[in-house]
């Protein structure tokens, strides 16, 4: 009987030790990882009112326009305590604390995808890691969309061959974009 009780106590203690060690080994989410529905601790359902709690160790700067009736979307800037800018967030509705974030401009190069794409990547990096969904030809830039991660990458037309810089009506095929073209903006849209 005593041997059975000792065995039960030992089994219970061992089970508790395994559970405690597995809980301790769980990793906190990477605050710089970009996925289709997450950017660090932000999700596609994060509301403006939650930003102070999410970025408790950083600075959240809200610009309030002088005229609330304009209806423009106010950019919310996120800075590290040391002053380095991390992100620009745009809420779906201006001046609404319950509004969700609709787009994020990735400023800090520590933010990257599972395939190691950041704002320091080149077009070649992007096209090798993801399928390009669409290329929009605008006045001074082209916008490369990647639906797999809800992202768009803006490339300055100065990065393109001269024959592609001035014709806004030109349909640009993804294979025409030089691999060495640098990213000007990396945006995620929800």
Secondary structure, DSSP 8 states (H G I E B T S, - for coil): -HHHHHHHHHHHHHHHHHHHHHHHH-----TTEE-SSEETTEETT-BGGGHHHHTTTEEEEE---S-GGG----EEEEEETTS-EEEEEEESSTT-TT-BEEEEEE-STT-EETT---TT-BHHHHHHHS---EEEE-SSEEEEEEGGGTEEEEEEGGGS-HHHHS-TT----GGGS-TT-B-SEEEEE-
